[in-house]
């Protein structure tokens, strides 16, 4: 039976292995004649096994390269050189497709394109909050066409600490207060969509979706001060014991005594979420990705506010079997 075994290499950091739902995958996959190995890019890839397929998440390397890390560039170049020399080794996903989600403004244009391409009764399948780019917050002026409240995010969406640092800006006057947080980095301002404090997280694995709701920001007006936060540190469930700063606690729906999220879930249409996932896949060409949806307050219109490559699938039911099914399909 050994000659039927296929070898799949994973290029993920240890931290991402733990977060991505891969713990225990090797033991499960070998029962289905797929050997999983973890590739170390500090060594020649050819010496680590006769590979049939590679699955990777190297966004952390790219983040380091953008900060001038020459060692990271050497590791990334090793992967690119190997891929070019071994075209028979299947790679999930193609790097040019992943690049579409690494710059938030580029992603904004791609999601806009998908929204307008795929319509229902001549209406967009979903909406995208208006966004504008600033090379620096010093470029801000009141003549720029964007509504407040707004979210200020760095344009780079790579796996870096800065990429997860965001600022809620209630009104234009708050723009003068955020330079200390973002310095001279290129940023994106994204209009805030009122959504009753509930966000929908959707996980996509080769077209199969899994969705769940999480707490988010309350409906906001133009009052209050700017709020700086780390998106990875936000509570992932209601009634959580996670401690938030006083400023964040005022604007975040950490507790949900009126079960607003259950009301939102009642409006959720899984068929529509599937259509949105299919639309984004056609535009981006990604196998594994996640996207965030807001149901607009009062209208319940669907807004896609973010897309990311290979999010954590650890809370997705049967991810191991789903993942190996995808490998088998690609391996033919």
C-alpha positions as CSV (number, residue, x, y, z in Angstrom):
1,X,0.0,0.0,0.0
2,X,3.0,2.3,0.6
3,X,3.4,3.1,-3.1
4,X,-0.1,4.7,-3.1
5,X,0.9,7.1,-0.3
6,X,1.1,10.8,-1.4
7,X,3.3,13.3,0.4
8,X,2.0,16.8,1.2
9,X,4.2,19.5,2.6
10,X,3.0,22.2,4.9
11,X,4.8,25.6,5.1
12,X,3.3,27.2,8.2
13,X,4.8,28.6,11.4
14,X,4.3,26.5,14.5
15,X,2.0,29.2,15.8
16,X,-0.1,29.0,12.7
17,X,-0.1,25.2,12.8
18,X,-1.7,25.4,16.3
19,X,-4.2,28.1,15.2
20,X,-5.2,26.7,11.8
21,X,-6.8,23.4,13.0
22,X,-3.9,21.2,12.0
23,X,-3.1,19.6,15.4
24,X,-3.6,15.8,14.9
25,X,-3.8,16.1,11.1
26,X,-0.8,13.9,10.4
27,X,-2.3,10.9,12.3
28,X,-5.7,11.3,10.5
29,X,-4.2,11.9,7.0
30,X,-1.9,8.9,7.0
31,X,-4.9,6.6,7.5
32,X,-6.1,7.9,4.2
33,X,-2.7,7.4,2.5
34,X,-1.5,11.0,2.7
35,X,1.7,11.7,4.5
36,X,2.0,15.2,6.0
37,X,5.4,16.7,6.5
38,X,6.4,20.2,7.8
39,X,8.8,21.9,5.5
40,X,11.7,23.9,7.0
41,X,12.6,26.6,4.5
42,X,16.0,27.0,6.2
43,X,16.9,23.7,4.5
44,X,16.8,22.7,0.8
45,X,13.2,21.6,0.1
46,X,14.4,18.8,-2.2
47,X,16.1,17.1,0.8
48,X,12.9,17.0,2.8
49,X,10.9,14.5,0.8
50,X,9.5,13.7,-2.6
51,X,6.5,16.1,-2.6
52,X,3.3,15.8,-4.5
53,X,1.6,18.9,-3.1
54,X,2.4,21.9,-0.9
55,X,0.0,24.0,1.2
56,X,1.4,27.1,2.6
57,X,0.8,30.4,4.5
58,X,3.9,32.6,4.1
59,X,2.3,35.9,4.8
60,X,4.5,36.3,7.9
61,X,7.6,36.0,5.7
62,X,6.3,38.6,3.4
63,X,5.6,41.0,6.3
64,X,9.3,40.5,7.4
65,X,10.5,41.1,3.8
66,X,8.6,44.4,3.7
67,X,10.4,45.4,6.8
68,X,13.8,44.7,5.1
69,X,14.5,41.3,6.6
70,X,17.0,39.7,4.1
71,X,16.8,36.3,5.8
72,X,13.1,36.1,5.2
73,X,13.7,37.0,1.6
74,X,16.1,34.2,1.2
75,X,13.6,31.7,2.6
76,X,10.8,33.0,0.4
77,X,13.1,32.9,-2.7
78,X,13.9,29.3,-1.9
79,X,10.3,28.4,-2.1
80,X,9.8,30.3,-5.4
81,X,12.9,28.7,-6.9
82,X,11.7,25.2,-5.8
83,X,8.2,25.8,-7.3
84,X,9.7,26.9,-10.6
85,X,12.0,23.9,-10.7
86,X,9.2,21.4,-9.8
87,X,6.1,22.5,-11.8
88,X,4.7,19.0,-11.2
89,X,4.3,19.7,-7.5
90,X,0.8,21.2,-6.9
91,X,0.8,24.4,-4.8
92,X,-2.2,25.6,-2.8
93,X,-2.6,28.6,-3.3
94,X,-0.9,30.4,-6.1
95,X,1.1,33.3,-4.7
96,X,-0.3,35.9,-7.2
97,X,-3.8,35.1,-5.9
98,X,-2.7,35.5,-2.2
99,X,-1.2,38.9,-3.1
100,X,-4.7,40.2,-3.9
101,X,-5.5,40.2,-0.2
102,X,-2.2,41.5,1.2
103,X,-2.9,45.1,0.4
104,X,-6.2,46.3,1.8
105,X,-6.8,48.8,-1.0
106,X,-6.1,46.2,-3.7
107,X,-8.5,43.9,-1.8
108,X,-11.1,46.7,-1.7
109,X,-11.1,47.0,-5.4
110,X,-11.3,43.2,-5.9
111,X,-14.2,42.9,-3.5
112,X,-16.0,45.8,-5.2
113,X,-15.5,44.1,-8.6
114,X,-16.9,40.9,-7.2
115,X,-19.9,42.7,-5.7
116,X,-20.8,44.4,-9.0
117,X,-20.2,41.4,-11.2
118,X,-22.6,39.2,-9.3
119,X,-26.0,40.7,-8.9
120,X,-29.5,39.6,-7.7
121,X,-32.4,41.4,-9.5
122,X,-29.9,43.9,-10.8
123,X,-28.7,44.7,-7.3
124,X,-25.2,43.9,-6.0
125,X,-24.9,40.5,-4.3
126,X,-23.3,42.3,-1.4
127,X,-21.8,45.7,-0.6
128,X,-18.4,47.0,0.3
129,X,-17.9,49.9,2.6
130,X,-16.3,52.9,0.8
131,X,-12.6,53.2,1.5
132,X,-9.9,55.6,0.6
133,X,-6.1,55.3,0.8
134,X,-3.7,57.8,2.4
135,X,0.1,57.5,1.9
136,X,0.2,59.1,5.4
137,X,-2.4,60.5,7.8
138,X,-0.7,63.9,7.1
139,X,-2.4,63.7,3.7
140,X,-5.8,63.9,5.3
141,X,-8.1,66.9,4.6
142,X,-11.8,67.6,5.0
143,X,-12.3,67.6,1.2
144,X,-11.7,63.9,0.9
145,X,-15.0,62.1,0.1
146,X,-15.6,59.7,3.0
147,X,-18.2,59.5,5.8
148,X,-17.5,59.1,9.5
149,X,-17.4,57.2,11.8
150,X,-14.6,55.3,10.0
151,X,-12.0,52.6,10.7
152,X,-8.4,53.4,10.1
153,X,-6.3,50.4,9.1
154,X,-2.8,50.0,7.7
155,X,-2.9,49.1,4.1
156,X,-0.7,46.1,4.6
157,X,-2.7,43.1,5.7
158,X,0.3,40.7,6.2
159,X,0.8,38.8,9.3
160,X,2.4,41.6,11.4
161,X,1.5,43.2,14.7
162,X,0.9,46.5,12.9
163,X,-1.6,44.9,10.5
164,X,-4.0,44.1,13.4
165,X,-3.7,47.6,15.0
166,X,-6.8,49.6,14.1
167,X,-8.4,52.9,15.1
168,X,-12.0,53.8,15.3
169,X,-12.4,57.4,14.3
170,X,-15.8,58.9,15.2
171,X,-15.5,62.2,13.3
172,X,-13.1,64.1,11.0
173,X,-11.7,66.0,14.0
174,X,-10.3,62.7,15.3
175,X,-7.9,62.4,12.3
176,X,-5.6,64.9,14.0
177,X,-5.2,62.5,16.9
178,X,-4.2,59.2,15.2
179,X,-0.7,60.1,13.8
180,X,0.9,58.9,17.0
181,X,-0.6,55.4,16.4
182,X,0.2,55.0,12.7
183,X,3.1,57.4,12.3
184,X,4.0,57.6,8.5
185,X,2.5,54.3,7.5
186,X,0.2,54.1,4.5
187,X,-3.3,53.6,5.8
188,X,-6.9,52.9,4.5
189,X,-9.9,54.7,5.9
190,X,-13.0,52.5,5.7
191,X,-16.5,53.8,6.3
192,X,-18.1,52.3,9.5
193,X,-21.2,50.3,8.8
194,X,-23.8,50.4,11.6
195,X,-24.4,46.7,12.4
196,X,-25.9,46.4,15.9
197,X,-22.7,45.0,17.4
198,X,-22.6,41.6,15.6
199,X,-20.2,40.4,13.0
200,X,-20.4,37.3,10.9
201,X,-17.2,35.3,10.4
202,X,-17.3,33.0,7.3
203,X,-14.6,30.4,6.7
204,X,-14.2,28.9,3.2
205,X,-12.4,25.7,2.3
206,X,-12.6,24.9,-1.4
207,X,-16.1,26.3,-1.6
208,X,-17.5,24.8,1.6
209,X,-18.5,27.4,4.1
210,X,-18.8,27.6,7.9
211,X,-20.3,30.7,9.5
212,X,-20.6,32.0,13.1
213,X,-21.4,35.3,14.8
214,X,-19.1,37.2,17.1
215,X,-19.4,40.4,19.2
216,X,-18.5,43.6,17.4
217,X,-18.9,47.4,17.7
218,X,-22.1,49.0,18.8
219,X,-23.9,51.5,16.5
220,X,-21.9,54.7,16.7
221,X,-22.4,58.5,16.3
222,X,-19.9,61.2,15.8
223,X,-19.3,61.7,19.5
224,X,-16.5,60.3,21.6
225,X,-12.8,60.0,21.1
226,X,-10.7,57.8,18.8
227,X,-10.3,54.2,20.0
228,X,-7.1,52.3,19.2
229,X,-7.4,48.5,19.4
230,X,-5.8,45.2,18.3
231,X,-8.3,43.2,16.2
232,X,-6.8,39.9,17.3
233,X,-7.5,40.7,21.0
234,X,-11.2,41.4,20.6
235,X,-13.6,39.0,22.4
236,X,-14.6,36.1,20.2
237,X,-17.8,35.3,22.1
238,X,-20.6,37.2,24.0
239,X,-20.6,37.3,27.8
240,X,-16.9,36.9,27.7
241,X,-14.7,37.6,30.7
242,X,-12.1,39.3,28.5
243,X,-11.1,42.7,30.0
244,X,-11.3,45.6,27.6
245,X,-10.0,49.1,28.0
246,X,-12.6,51.7,29.2
247,X,-12.6,53.4,25.8
248,X,-13.1,50.1,23.9
249,X,-15.7,48.8,26.4
250,X,-17.9,51.9,25.7
251,X,-18.2,51.1,22.0
252,X,-18.0,47.3,21.9
253,X,-20.9,45.0,22.4
254,X,-19.2,42.7,24.8
255,X,-22.4,41.7,26.6
256,X,-25.6,40.9,24.8
257,X,-28.4,40.7,27.4
258,X,-31.1,41.3,24.7
259,X,-29.7,38.5,22.5
260,X,-29.1,40.8,19.5
261,X,-26.9,38.2,17.9
262,X,-29.7,35.7,17.9
263,X,-31.9,38.2,16.1
264,X,-29.1,38.8,13.6
265,X,-28.6,35.1,13.1
266,X,-32.3,34.7,12.3
267,X,-31.8,37.0,9.3
268,X,-28.7,35.2,8.1
269,X,-29.1,33.4,4.8
270,X,-26.6,30.6,4.3
271,X,-27.4,30.4,0.6
272,X,-26.5,34.0,0.2
273,X,-23.3,33.6,2.2
274,X,-22.4,30.7,-0.1
275,X,-23.1,32.9,-3.1
276,X,-20.8,35.6,-1.7
277,X,-18.1,32.9,-1.0
278,X,-18.4,31.7,-4.6
279,X,-18.2,35.3,-5.9
280,X,-15.1,36.0,-3.9
281,X,-13.5,32.8,-5.0
282,X,-14.1,33.6,-8.6
283,X,-12.5,37.0,-8.2
284,X,-9.6,36.0,-5.9
285,X,-8.9,32.4,-6.9
286,X,-8.3,31.3,-3.3
287,X,-9.0,27.8,-1.9
288,X,-8.7,28.7,1.8
289,X,-9.9,32.1,3.0
290,X,-12.2,33.8,5.4
291,X,-14.3,36.9,5.1
292,X,-16.2,39.1,7.5
293,X,-19.8,40.2,6.9
294,X,-21.9,42.9,8.6
295,X,-25.6,43.0,8.4
296,X,-26.4,46.7,8.2
297,X,-28.6,48.0,11.0
298,X,-32.3,48.3,9.9
299,X,-31.8,47.1,6.3
300,X,-29.8,43.9,7.0
301,X,-27.9,44.5,3.8
302,X,-24.8,42.4,3.5
303,X,-21.4,44.2,3.7
304,X,-18.1,42.4,3.2
305,X,-15.6,44.3,5.3
306,X,-12.5,42.1,5.2
307,X,-11.0,39.0,3.5
308,X,-8.0,37.1,4.8
309,X,-6.0,34.1,3.6
310,X,-6.1,30.9,5.5
311,X,-7.7,32.0,8.8
312,X,-8.0,29.6,11.8
313,X,-10.2,26.6,11.0
314,X,-9.8,25.0,14.4
315,X,-13.4,25.7,15.3
316,X,-14.7,24.4,12.0
317,X,-16.4,21.0,12.4
318,X,-14.6,18.1,10.7
319,X,-11.9,20.3,9.3
320,X,-9.4,17.4,9.1
321,X,-11.7,15.3,6.9
322,X,-12.6,18.4,4.9
323,X,-8.9,19.3,4.4
324,X,-7.9,15.8,3.4
325,X,-10.9,15.6,1.0
326,X,-9.5,18.7,-0.7
327,X,-6.0,17.2,-0.9
328,X,-7.4,14.0,-2.5
329,X,-9.3,16.0,-5.0
330,X,-6.3,18.0,-6.0
331,X,-4.0,15.0,-6.1
332,X,-6.5,13.3,-8.4
